[in-house]
Amino acid sequence: MITHVTIIAEAGVNHNGNIDIARKMIEAAASSGADYIKFQTFKTEKLVTATAPKAAYQEIQTGIEGSQFAMLKKLELDEQAHIFLMDHARKHGIRMISTPFDEESAEMLNRLKVELFKVGSGDLTNVLLLRQLARFGKPVILSTGMADMPEIGKALEIIKKAGLPKSMVTLLHANTDYPTPYTDVNLRAMQTMAREFGVTVGYSDHTDGIEVPVAAVALGAKVIEKHFTLDRSMEGPDHKASLEPAELNAMVKSIRNIEQALGSSKKEPSPGEKRNMAAARKSIVAARPIHKGELFTEHNLTIKRPGTGICPLLWDDIIGTFATRNYRTDDLI
């Protein structure tokens, strides 16, 4: 049975505050076959202080001048923009969600009837936001970049106490470094979270390329999130660590292939194998002419294709019995 992996095409702030770019990103995500396109929703005044410095990766992408506040202020999407984009997404057959970074933004998204909430790694310790989202009663996808196991456990406890069962929570393994070096990915931690917390797990990828999210699916990820952009050369904090549309298409296709390849845990011949068994397998056959009443021995029997006769696994049962008729060389026994 094929288990569908939920793929989130993370637009984030790669729209650069431009509604037309955001619209085109929706179309690109829909074309890729992703399940969701995700933006980021925030009021800059409620997200950062006026003097908060940029993150190291943000300085690399946007320069050291200016504050994080000034950078983010240009990337806000207001409520009308959200309404327009959600409608545009529906018209193109893809669902739109967003990560709220403050309580006011979360309230707006809930009012707009988003079907689930994604919590960024930076808010795994945000008690107020976790409680608010849990009280909405909708599924929560929680990224765990920068967190250790006790912190993750505490976040799950906060969500549970606020009324949301862990069956409605998905933990995403992540590394909050852009781009993430392969040596820091540590995909096995995703399996550790699944085992220790008994929840659905997935992976939010910040590496270059598509290999790691595809590998995550093979290791059991049920949700994959990946940043994408229309053009990596655009100005902005996240473009260079994002896939371009053709790469997003390739990632989605690869994940869908792996979904099918994973199959079930039952080991049995596939329909295609059954068609090949007669030609590929072998049978017990006469190694030379054998007369009726002659004893079958390892000297007058051998094993050859096709596999339409007695299975060679029964070799020891056949040796020492007597031929009930005459056999020519290569006759099936």
Residue frames as qw, qx, qy, qz and C-alpha x, y, z in Angstrom:
[[0.000, 0.888, 0.461, 0.000, 0.00, 0.00, 0.00],
 [0.407, 0.428, -0.014, 0.807, 1.35, 3.44, -0.96],
 [0.330, -0.720, -0.413, 0.450, 1.54, 5.95, 1.90],
 [0.314, 0.824, 0.183, 0.433, 1.20, 9.50, 0.63],
 [0.521, -0.256, -0.199, 0.790, 3.97, 11.85, 1.72],
 [0.058, 0.944, 0.309, -0.095, 2.79, 15.42, 2.28],
 [0.586, 0.128, 0.118, 0.791, 5.03, 17.83, 0.38],
 [0.082, -0.915, -0.257, 0.300, 5.12, 21.47, 1.43],
 [0.542, 0.475, 0.125, 0.682, 6.62, 23.89, -1.10],
 [0.395, -0.686, -0.291, 0.537, 7.98, 26.58, 1.19],
 [0.336, 0.771, 0.188, 0.507, 7.64, 29.99, -0.45],
 [0.535, -0.401, -0.316, 0.673, 8.42, 31.66, 2.86],
 [0.009, 0.848, 0.095, -0.522, 9.39, 35.26, 2.18],
 [0.463, -0.099, 0.586, 0.657, 10.83, 34.56, -1.26],
 [0.269, 0.770, 0.537, 0.214, 8.04, 36.67, -2.74],
 [0.395, 0.065, -0.055, 0.915, 10.05, 39.71, -1.57],
 [0.095, 0.476, 0.423, -0.765, 6.81, 41.40, -0.51],
 [0.268, 0.254, -0.447, -0.815, 5.58, 41.40, -4.11],
 [0.689, 0.182, 0.505, -0.486, 2.10, 39.96, -4.59],
 [0.727, 0.543, -0.258, -0.331, 2.74, 39.18, -8.25],
 [0.255, 0.472, -0.838, 0.099, 5.82, 37.11, -7.38],
 [0.405, -0.087, 0.781, -0.467, 3.78, 35.31, -4.71],
 [0.771, 0.365, 0.156, -0.498, 1.09, 34.55, -7.28],
 [0.624, 0.550, -0.533, -0.157, 3.64, 33.08, -9.69],
 [0.023, -0.376, 0.881, -0.285, 5.09, 30.99, -6.87],
 [0.661, 0.097, 0.545, -0.506, 1.68, 29.49, -6.22],
 [0.788, 0.496, -0.132, -0.340, 1.41, 28.51, -9.87],
 [0.382, 0.556, -0.736, 0.059, 4.90, 26.97, -9.83],
 [0.289, -0.234, 0.830, -0.416, 4.16, 24.99, -6.66],
 [0.765, 0.250, 0.333, -0.491, 0.86, 23.73, -8.07],
 [0.695, 0.567, -0.380, -0.226, 2.58, 22.67, -11.28],
 [0.108, 0.514, -0.832, 0.176, 5.19, 20.70, -9.30],
 [0.700, -0.203, -0.657, -0.192, 2.58, 18.46, -7.69],
 [0.147, 0.120, -0.671, 0.717, 3.27, 19.62, -4.13],
 [0.242, -0.566, -0.787, 0.036, 0.38, 19.31, -1.67],
 [0.217, -0.894, -0.299, 0.255, 0.78, 22.73, -0.06],
 [0.414, 0.542, -0.105, 0.724, 2.42, 26.05, -0.70],
 [0.533, -0.674, -0.390, 0.331, 3.46, 27.77, 2.50],
 [0.206, 0.750, -0.077, 0.624, 4.17, 31.42, 3.22],
 [0.444, -0.209, -0.552, 0.674, 5.23, 33.19, 6.41],
 [0.191, -0.789, -0.371, -0.451, 2.86, 35.52, 8.24],
 [0.538, -0.344, -0.393, 0.662, 4.06, 38.12, 10.71],
 [0.043, -0.978, -0.108, -0.175, 3.76, 41.62, 12.05],
 [0.604, 0.424, -0.367, 0.566, 7.34, 42.82, 12.18],
 [0.204, -0.627, 0.308, -0.686, 6.66, 44.92, 15.28],
 [0.823, -0.379, 0.208, -0.369, 5.53, 41.80, 17.13],
 [0.961, 0.186, -0.156, 0.131, 8.30, 39.57, 15.78],
 [0.710, 0.091, -0.203, 0.668, 11.56, 41.39, 16.46],
 [0.281, -0.781, -0.173, 0.530, 12.85, 44.36, 18.40],
 [0.370, 0.923, -0.005, -0.105, 13.81, 47.45, 16.46],
 [0.014, 0.817, -0.573, -0.062, 17.52, 46.74, 16.95],
 [0.889, -0.122, 0.442, -0.008, 17.57, 42.93, 16.58],
 [0.051, -0.575, 0.660, 0.481, 20.58, 41.89, 14.47],
 [0.788, 0.332, -0.338, -0.394, 20.27, 39.73, 11.39],
 [0.927, -0.193, 0.317, 0.055, 21.08, 36.04, 11.53],
 [0.401, -0.497, 0.575, 0.511, 24.47, 35.07, 10.15],
 [0.448, 0.269, 0.748, 0.408, 22.98, 33.58, 6.97],
 [0.200, 0.891, 0.405, -0.042, 20.84, 36.71, 6.49],
 [0.190, -0.841, 0.249, 0.441, 23.93, 38.90, 6.65],
 [0.451, -0.172, 0.713, 0.509, 25.60, 36.75, 4.02],
 [0.336, 0.503, 0.729, 0.322, 22.60, 37.06, 1.67],
 [0.062, 0.901, 0.387, 0.186, 21.53, 40.66, 2.31],
 [0.335, 0.582, -0.236, 0.702, 24.62, 42.38, 3.70],
 [0.437, -0.256, -0.624, 0.595, 25.48, 43.53, 7.19],
 [0.073, -0.103, 0.065, -0.990, 23.83, 46.93, 6.87],
 [0.566, -0.273, -0.250, -0.737, 20.39, 47.42, 8.39],
 [0.412, -0.215, 0.730, -0.502, 18.52, 45.60, 11.12],
 [0.074, 0.189, 0.973, 0.113, 16.50, 42.42, 10.95],
 [0.229, 0.613, 0.534, -0.535, 13.44, 44.63, 11.56],
 [0.262, 0.629, -0.230, -0.695, 14.07, 46.71, 8.45],
 [0.077, 0.213, -0.885, -0.407, 14.68, 43.61, 6.34],
 [0.085, 0.316, 0.940, -0.095, 11.51, 41.84, 7.50],
 [0.247, 0.557, 0.340, -0.716, 9.26, 44.88, 7.29],
 [0.314, 0.448, -0.463, -0.698, 9.58, 44.82, 3.50],
 [0.210, 0.086, -0.945, -0.234, 8.50, 41.17, 3.41],
 [0.334, 0.213, 0.688, -0.608, 5.14, 41.38, 5.18],
 [0.178, -0.273, -0.737, -0.592, 1.91, 40.22, 3.52],
 [0.342, -0.059, 0.364, -0.865, -1.28, 41.82, 4.87],
 [0.510, 0.203, 0.757, -0.356, -4.66, 40.15, 5.29],
 [0.634, 0.620, 0.046, -0.460, -5.96, 41.18, 1.88],
 [0.295, 0.586, -0.722, -0.220, -2.87, 39.67, 0.27],
 [0.247, -0.123, 0.944, -0.183, -3.50, 36.42, 2.13],
 [0.610, 0.419, 0.493, -0.458, -7.12, 36.35, 0.97],
 [0.553, 0.676, -0.285, -0.395, -6.10, 36.92, -2.64],
 [0.167, 0.502, -0.845, -0.081, -3.35, 34.30, -2.53],
 [0.412, 0.017, 0.861, -0.297, -5.51, 31.66, -0.85],
 [0.669, 0.541, 0.269, -0.433, -8.14, 32.14, -3.54],
 [0.437, 0.681, -0.517, -0.278, -5.46, 31.94, -6.24],
 [0.121, -0.336, 0.931, -0.074, -4.16, 28.72, -4.72],
 [0.591, 0.250, 0.671, -0.371, -7.64, 27.16, -4.71],
 [0.633, 0.656, -0.049, -0.408, -8.05, 28.03, -8.39],
 [0.422, 0.612, -0.661, -0.103, -4.81, 26.18, -9.17],
 [0.917, -0.104, -0.355, -0.151, -5.60, 23.09, -7.10],
 [0.569, 0.140, -0.582, 0.564, -3.09, 23.56, -4.31],
 [0.498, -0.781, -0.377, 0.018, -3.72, 24.33, -0.65],
 [0.267, 0.637, -0.272, 0.670, -2.10, 27.34, 0.98],
 [0.669, -0.640, -0.320, 0.202, -0.88, 27.47, 4.55],
 [0.232, 0.780, -0.255, 0.523, 1.45, 29.80, 6.41],
 [0.619, -0.189, -0.537, 0.541, 3.72, 29.92, 9.42],
 [0.227, -0.913, -0.145, -0.307, 2.54, 32.49, 11.98],
 [0.557, 0.236, -0.441, 0.663, 5.31, 34.20, 13.92],
 [0.074, -0.099, 0.443, -0.888, 3.13, 36.04, 16.41],
 [0.187, 0.353, 0.841, -0.365, -0.25, 35.63, 18.07],
 [0.383, 0.576, 0.112, -0.713, -2.00, 38.29, 16.00],
 [0.337, 0.408, -0.672, -0.519, -0.89, 36.60, 12.79],
 [0.009, -0.052, -0.997, 0.054, -2.01, 33.22, 14.09],
 [0.309, 0.471, 0.586, -0.583, -5.43, 34.66, 14.88],
 [0.410, 0.551, -0.236, -0.688, -5.70, 36.05, 11.34],
 [0.239, 0.254, -0.881, -0.321, -4.76, 32.73, 9.74],
 [0.111, 0.233, 0.927, -0.270, -7.31, 30.91, 11.86],
 [0.368, 0.552, 0.297, -0.687, -9.94, 33.44, 10.85],
 [0.421, 0.518, -0.475, -0.573, -9.04, 32.76, 7.21],
 [0.929, 0.014, 0.221, -0.295, -9.65, 29.06, 7.89],
 [0.324, 0.557, -0.763, -0.049, -6.20, 27.63, 7.16],
 [0.897, -0.149, -0.322, -0.263, -6.48, 23.88, 7.68],
 [0.860, -0.292, -0.216, 0.358, -3.29, 23.40, 9.70],
 [0.122, -0.972, 0.202, -0.025, -0.54, 25.41, 11.34],
 [0.820, 0.244, -0.246, 0.455, 3.20, 25.14, 10.77],
 [0.445, -0.886, 0.085, 0.103, 5.44, 26.33, 13.60],
 [0.542, 0.702, -0.384, 0.258, 8.96, 27.40, 12.67],
 [0.756, -0.037, -0.490, 0.432, 11.96, 26.12, 14.60],
 [0.180, 0.332, -0.305, 0.875, 12.49, 29.49, 16.23],
 [0.514, -0.369, 0.071, -0.771, 9.11, 29.23, 17.97],
 [0.687, -0.116, -0.717, 0.019, 9.47, 25.73, 19.41],
 [0.378, -0.186, -0.613, 0.668, 10.10, 27.45, 22.76],
 [0.192, -0.207, -0.044, -0.958, 7.36, 30.09, 22.31],
 [0.044, 0.241, 0.892, -0.380, 4.95, 28.95, 25.02],
 [0.341, 0.452, 0.296, -0.769, 2.28, 31.53, 24.21],
 [0.468, 0.382, -0.479, -0.637, 2.15, 30.74, 20.50],
 [0.221, 0.061, -0.971, -0.070, 2.15, 26.96, 21.07],
 [0.152, 0.321, 0.777, -0.520, -0.76, 27.24, 23.50],
 [0.412, 0.465, 0.032, -0.783, -2.71, 29.48, 21.15],
 [0.429, 0.305, -0.688, -0.499, -2.30, 27.16, 18.15],
 [0.095, -0.058, -0.983, 0.143, -3.18, 24.10, 20.22],
 [0.263, 0.384, 0.588, -0.662, -6.43, 25.77, 21.32],
 [0.441, 0.364, -0.320, -0.755, -7.46, 26.27, 17.71],
 [0.774, 0.045, 0.574, -0.263, -7.82, 22.50, 17.52],
 [0.750, 0.622, -0.158, -0.161, -6.18, 22.13, 14.11],
 [0.936, 0.005, -0.012, 0.353, -3.18, 19.95, 13.19],
 [0.149, -0.936, 0.292, 0.130, 0.21, 21.42, 14.05],
 [0.874, 0.309, -0.114, 0.358, 3.47, 20.75, 12.22],
 [0.410, -0.894, 0.161, 0.085, 6.38, 21.68, 14.45],
 [0.671, 0.575, -0.350, 0.311, 9.94, 22.15, 13.17],
 [0.793, -0.591, -0.037, 0.143, 12.65, 21.19, 15.63],
 [0.612, 0.533, -0.201, 0.548, 15.77, 22.93, 14.32],
 [0.077, 0.598, -0.428, 0.674, 18.17, 24.03, 17.09],
 [0.708, -0.463, 0.162, -0.508, 16.27, 21.91, 19.65],
 [0.108, 0.283, -0.939, 0.162, 17.33, 18.99, 21.81],
 [0.395, -0.284, -0.854, -0.184, 15.12, 16.15, 22.96],
 [0.180, -0.436, -0.661, 0.584, 14.11, 17.66, 26.34],
 [0.147, 0.299, -0.016, -0.943, 13.03, 20.91, 24.63],
 [0.382, -0.045, -0.681, -0.623, 10.98, 18.97, 22.09],
 [0.338, -0.337, -0.866, 0.147, 9.38, 16.96, 24.85],
 [0.056, -0.403, -0.435, 0.803, 8.50, 20.15, 26.72],
 [0.266, 0.168, -0.309, -0.897, 6.93, 21.68, 23.59],
 [0.417, -0.177, -0.816, -0.358, 4.80, 18.57, 23.08],
 [0.259, -0.384, -0.758, 0.458, 3.75, 18.69, 26.71],
 [0.086, 0.316, 0.147, -0.933, 2.68, 22.35, 26.36],
 [0.378, 0.049, -0.542, -0.749, 0.64, 21.54, 23.26],
 [0.400, -0.253, -0.879, -0.060, -0.99, 18.51, 24.89],
 [0.163, -0.394, -0.626, 0.653, -1.91, 20.43, 28.06],
 [0.201, 0.280, -0.047, -0.938, -3.49, 23.14, 25.89],
 [0.682, 0.300, 0.415, -0.522, -5.84, 20.54, 24.47],
 [0.661, 0.548, -0.382, -0.341, -4.27, 19.20, 21.26],
 [0.922, -0.206, 0.326, 0.023, -3.50, 15.44, 21.27],
 [0.278, -0.581, 0.614, 0.457, -0.11, 14.39, 19.97],
 [0.575, 0.308, 0.726, 0.217, -1.87, 12.43, 17.24],
 [0.345, 0.891, 0.292, 0.048, -2.49, 15.85, 15.66],
 [0.166, -0.893, 0.339, 0.245, 1.16, 16.92, 15.91],
 [0.890, 0.356, -0.005, 0.284, 3.88, 16.20, 13.37],
 [0.446, -0.763, 0.262, 0.387, 7.50, 16.85, 14.29],
 [0.706, 0.685, -0.096, 0.151, 9.84, 17.91, 11.52],
 [0.734, -0.354, 0.138, 0.563, 13.51, 17.22, 11.95],
 [0.379, 0.893, 0.063, 0.234, 15.42, 20.27, 10.72],
 [0.639, -0.254, -0.059, 0.724, 18.73, 22.06, 10.91],
 [0.091, 0.963, 0.230, -0.108, 18.56, 25.84, 11.12],
 [0.345, -0.546, 0.408, 0.645, 21.60, 26.64, 9.03],
 [0.626, 0.708, 0.288, -0.151, 21.20, 27.93, 5.47],
 [0.839, 0.052, -0.439, -0.318, 22.39, 25.98, 3.58],
 [0.781, -0.490, 0.357, -0.153, 22.88, 23.04, 5.93],
 [0.162, 0.551, -0.807, -0.137, 26.13, 21.09, 5.43],
 [0.801, -0.012, -0.530, -0.278, 25.47, 17.41, 4.76],
 [0.465, 0.118, -0.747, 0.461, 27.59, 16.53, 7.80],
 [0.140, -0.044, 0.504, -0.851, 25.11, 18.38, 10.02],
 [0.553, -0.154, -0.441, -0.690, 21.88, 16.89, 8.66],
 [0.128, -0.132, 0.874, -0.450, 21.72, 13.89, 11.05],
 [0.573, -0.103, -0.453, -0.675, 18.65, 12.29, 9.46],
 [0.497, -0.157, -0.844, 0.124, 18.64, 9.47, 12.00],
 [0.032, 0.068, 0.517, -0.853, 17.49, 12.01, 14.61],
 [0.548, -0.038, -0.246, -0.799, 14.14, 12.02, 12.81],
 [0.700, -0.111, -0.690, -0.147, 13.76, 8.33, 13.58],
 [0.304, -0.042, -0.691, 0.654, 14.81, 8.94, 17.17],
 [0.300, -0.012, 0.198, -0.933, 11.98, 11.46, 17.59],
 [0.688, -0.067, -0.454, -0.562, 9.45, 9.05, 16.12],
 [0.643, -0.077, -0.743, 0.169, 10.57, 6.30, 18.47],
 [0.247, -0.050, -0.591, 0.767, 10.87, 8.41, 21.62],
 [0.258, 0.128, 0.235, -0.928, 7.75, 10.56, 21.25],
 [0.304, 0.341, 0.889, -0.029, 5.45, 8.23, 19.32],
 [0.332, 0.722, 0.179, -0.580, 4.43, 10.91, 16.81],
 [0.721, 0.606, 0.259, 0.217, 4.38, 11.33, 13.04],
 [0.410, -0.627, 0.244, 0.616, 7.67, 12.74, 11.81],
 [0.638, 0.726, 0.185, 0.180, 8.95, 14.49, 8.73],
 [0.633, -0.227, 0.131, 0.729, 11.83, 16.63, 7.56],
 [0.207, 0.964, 0.103, -0.131, 12.29, 20.30, 6.75],
 [0.823, 0.065, 0.187, 0.533, 15.28, 20.56, 4.45],
 [0.028, 0.969, -0.090, -0.229, 17.78, 23.39, 4.12],
 [0.616, -0.280, 0.540, 0.500, 20.53, 21.55, 2.23],
 [0.283, 0.508, -0.455, -0.674, 21.49, 22.25, -1.36],
 [0.281, 0.147, -0.872, -0.373, 19.81, 19.91, -3.81],
 [0.751, -0.166, -0.120, -0.628, 17.11, 17.28, -3.42],
 [0.562, 0.169, -0.806, 0.075, 18.95, 14.15, -2.25],
 [0.036, 0.091, -0.759, 0.644, 18.40, 14.56, 1.47],
 [0.579, 0.054, 0.261, -0.771, 14.61, 15.06, 1.45],
 [0.782, 0.187, -0.475, -0.359, 14.28, 12.04, -0.84],
 [0.433, 0.177, -0.823, 0.323, 16.43, 10.02, 1.58],
 [0.259, -0.105, 0.551, -0.786, 14.26, 11.25, 4.47],
 [0.768, 0.065, -0.111, -0.628, 11.21, 9.73, 2.80],
 [0.722, 0.190, -0.665, -0.015, 13.02, 6.41, 2.53],
 [0.261, 0.119, -0.753, 0.592, 13.72, 6.66, 6.29],
 [0.172, -0.499, -0.824, 0.204, 10.08, 7.23, 7.17],
 [0.036, 0.222, 0.122, -0.967, 9.33, 10.95, 6.74],
 [0.223, 0.591, 0.775, 0.005, 5.61, 11.55, 6.22],
 [0.150, 0.964, 0.186, -0.117, 6.00, 15.29, 5.58],
 [0.638, 0.018, 0.170, 0.750, 8.67, 17.05, 3.54],
 [0.066, 0.962, 0.172, -0.202, 9.15, 20.81, 3.51],
 [0.648, -0.008, 0.271, 0.712, 11.55, 22.54, 1.14],
 [0.040, 0.743, 0.030, -0.668, 12.17, 26.20, 0.31],
 [0.566, 0.360, 0.533, 0.516, 11.80, 27.23, -3.30],
 [0.001, 0.664, -0.015, -0.748, 12.13, 30.41, -5.29],
 [0.676, 0.705, 0.184, -0.111, 11.43, 31.56, -8.83],
 [0.600, 0.675, -0.232, 0.362, 15.06, 32.62, -9.22],
 [0.776, -0.415, -0.223, 0.418, 17.99, 32.01, -6.83],
 [0.468, 0.206, 0.001, 0.859, 19.71, 35.18, -8.03],
 [0.217, -0.800, -0.299, -0.473, 16.96, 37.40, -6.59],
 [0.082, 0.419, -0.507, 0.749, 17.77, 39.60, -3.61],
 [0.728, -0.460, -0.061, -0.505, 16.51, 38.38, -0.25],
 [0.382, -0.590, 0.660, -0.264, 17.54, 36.29, 2.75],
 [0.740, -0.077, 0.644, -0.178, 16.35, 32.83, 1.63],
 [0.717, 0.592, -0.149, -0.336, 16.69, 32.66, -2.16],
 [0.313, 0.621, -0.717, -0.045, 20.15, 31.11, -2.35],
 [0.207, -0.180, 0.927, -0.258, 19.18, 28.20, -0.10],
 [0.658, 0.333, 0.401, -0.543, 16.07, 27.44, -2.17],
 [0.504, 0.168, 0.767, 0.361, 15.18, 25.24, -5.13],
 [0.261, 0.272, -0.296, -0.878, 14.17, 26.75, -8.44],
 [0.763, 0.160, 0.138, -0.611, 10.93, 25.46, -10.04],
 [0.744, 0.350, -0.540, -0.183, 12.55, 22.77, -12.19],
 [0.232, 0.286, -0.840, 0.399, 14.38, 21.42, -9.13],
 [0.489, -0.040, 0.517, -0.701, 11.18, 21.47, -7.09],
 [0.823, 0.247, -0.194, -0.473, 9.49, 19.45, -9.84],
 [0.587, 0.352, -0.724, 0.085, 12.35, 16.93, -9.75],
 [0.082, -0.226, 0.775, -0.585, 12.14, 16.62, -5.96],
 [0.681, 0.064, 0.302, -0.664, 8.39, 16.01, -5.99],
 [0.811, 0.319, -0.391, -0.297, 8.73, 13.43, -8.76],
 [0.386, 0.354, -0.806, 0.277, 11.54, 11.63, -6.90],
 [0.306, -0.138, 0.675, -0.657, 9.53, 11.53, -3.68],
 [0.794, 0.165, 0.069, -0.582, 6.48, 10.16, -5.47],
 [0.706, 0.355, -0.608, -0.081, 8.69, 7.45, -6.99],
 [0.152, 0.276, -0.824, 0.471, 10.09, 6.55, -3.57],
 [0.598, -0.062, 0.362, -0.713, 6.55, 6.46, -2.13],
 [0.885, 0.215, -0.189, -0.367, 5.71, 3.70, -4.59],
 [0.573, 0.416, -0.685, 0.173, 9.04, 1.93, -4.14],
 [0.220, -0.368, 0.691, -0.582, 8.61, 1.67, -0.36],
 [0.578, -0.113, -0.732, -0.342, 5.58, -0.58, -0.80],
 [0.765, -0.542, -0.025, -0.347, 4.54, -2.71, 2.19],
 [0.300, -0.623, 0.706, -0.155, 6.51, -4.70, 4.72],
 [0.899, 0.062, 0.397, -0.172, 5.29, -7.98, 3.24],
 [0.046, -0.530, 0.738, 0.414, 7.92, -9.94, 1.31],
 [0.711, 0.301, 0.630, -0.085, 6.38, -11.80, -1.60],
 [0.409, 0.106, 0.585, 0.692, 6.81, -12.01, -5.38],
 [0.256, 0.472, 0.049, -0.842, 5.49, -8.99, -7.22],
 [0.755, 0.511, 0.306, -0.273, 3.18, -9.44, -10.25],
 [0.461, 0.771, -0.411, -0.154, 6.11, -8.74, -12.55],
 [0.165, -0.497, 0.848, -0.076, 8.29, -11.29, -10.79],
 [0.705, 0.119, 0.644, -0.273, 5.58, -13.94, -11.04],
 [0.726, 0.648, -0.014, -0.229, 5.65, -13.53, -14.80],
 [0.360, 0.729, -0.582, 0.037, 9.41, -14.19, -14.80],
 [0.624, -0.466, 0.588, -0.219, 9.60, -17.03, -12.31],
 [0.943, 0.201, 0.263, -0.034, 9.28, -19.85, -14.82],
 [0.667, 0.684, -0.165, 0.245, 12.10, -18.48, -16.97],
 [0.052, 0.785, -0.474, 0.396, 14.43, -17.38, -14.17],
 [0.637, -0.452, 0.550, -0.295, 14.07, -20.15, -11.63],
 [0.302, 0.376, -0.859, -0.174, 15.23, -23.76, -11.99],
 [0.899, -0.144, 0.040, -0.413, 13.87, -27.28, -11.60],
 [0.540, -0.362, 0.756, 0.074, 15.24, -30.72, -10.89],
 [0.735, 0.525, -0.227, -0.366, 16.01, -32.37, -14.24],
 [0.968, -0.018, 0.187, 0.163, 17.66, -35.53, -15.56],
 [0.180, -0.782, 0.467, 0.371, 21.42, -35.10, -15.98],
 [0.082, 0.289, -0.870, -0.392, 21.50, -38.15, -18.30],
 [0.658, -0.127, -0.537, -0.512, 19.02, -40.80, -19.49],
 [0.303, -0.223, 0.756, -0.536, 17.33, -42.46, -16.50],
 [0.402, -0.114, -0.841, -0.343, 15.43, -45.79, -16.69],
 [0.676, -0.465, -0.133, -0.557, 12.20, -46.59, -14.88],
 [0.908, -0.372, -0.187, 0.046, 12.97, -48.03, -11.43],
 [0.622, 0.311, -0.299, 0.653, 16.45, -46.46, -11.31],
 [0.469, -0.654, -0.364, 0.469, 17.49, -44.76, -8.08],
 [0.189, 0.925, 0.040, 0.327, 17.69, -40.96, -8.23],
 [0.726, -0.379, -0.087, 0.568, 21.17, -39.82, -7.20],
 [0.084, -0.866, 0.094, 0.485, 23.30, -36.69, -7.36],
 [0.336, -0.293, 0.677, 0.586, 24.96, -38.25, -10.39],
 [0.200, 0.353, 0.792, 0.456, 21.87, -38.65, -12.59],
 [0.018, -0.881, -0.473, -0.006, 20.04, -35.51, -11.51],
 [0.377, 0.024, -0.034, 0.925, 20.94, -31.83, -11.84],
 [0.051, 0.753, 0.454, -0.473, 19.30, -28.41, -11.53],
 [0.252, 0.076, 0.446, 0.855, 18.51, -26.29, -14.61],
 [0.377, 0.349, 0.114, -0.850, 16.03, -23.79, -15.95],
 [0.265, -0.522, -0.115, -0.802, 13.04, -23.52, -16.50],
 [0.119, -0.133, 0.725, -0.666, 11.34, -23.39, -13.14],
 [0.672, -0.055, -0.213, -0.707, 8.21, -25.28, -14.20],
 [0.727, -0.023, -0.687, -0.013, 9.13, -28.61, -12.59],
 [0.727, -0.556, -0.360, 0.181, 9.99, -29.76, -9.08],
 [0.089, -0.951, 0.200, -0.217, 11.54, -26.98, -7.01],
 [0.597, 0.410, -0.581, 0.372, 15.22, -27.57, -6.19],
 [0.336, -0.512, 0.490, -0.620, 14.41, -26.95, -2.52],
 [0.911, -0.123, 0.196, -0.340, 13.01, -30.51, -2.61],
 [0.485, 0.579, -0.655, -0.010, 16.36, -31.96, -3.82],
 [0.096, -0.338, 0.867, -0.354, 16.99, -33.90, -0.61],
 [0.689, 0.114, 0.494, -0.517, 13.48, -35.37, -0.77],
 [0.790, 0.501, -0.180, -0.304, 13.97, -36.61, -4.35],
 [0.293, 0.550, -0.777, 0.093, 17.46, -38.09, -3.89],
 [0.167, -0.165, 0.921, -0.312, 17.11, -41.76, -2.87],
 [0.684, 0.319, 0.427, -0.498, 13.70, -42.29, -4.45],
 [0.479, 0.025, 0.789, 0.385, 13.05, -44.31, -7.62],
 [0.221, 0.217, -0.398, -0.863, 12.11, -43.19, -11.12],
 [0.587, 0.301, 0.634, -0.403, 8.53, -44.12, -12.01],
 [0.737, 0.643, 0.199, -0.054, 9.22, -43.81, -15.75],
 [0.728, 0.118, 0.191, 0.647, 12.03, -43.36, -18.26],
 [0.020, -0.937, -0.046, 0.346, 13.68, -39.92, -18.59],
 [0.696, 0.525, 0.055, 0.486, 15.78, -38.42, -21.33],
 [0.477, -0.127, -0.164, 0.854, 18.58, -35.94, -20.63],
 [0.026, -0.072, 0.017, -0.997, 17.12, -32.57, -19.51],
 [0.415, -0.504, -0.646, -0.395, 13.62, -33.97, -18.88],
 [0.334, -0.500, 0.313, -0.735, 11.92, -32.35, -15.91],
 [0.195, -0.036, -0.949, 0.246, 11.55, -34.82, -13.05]]
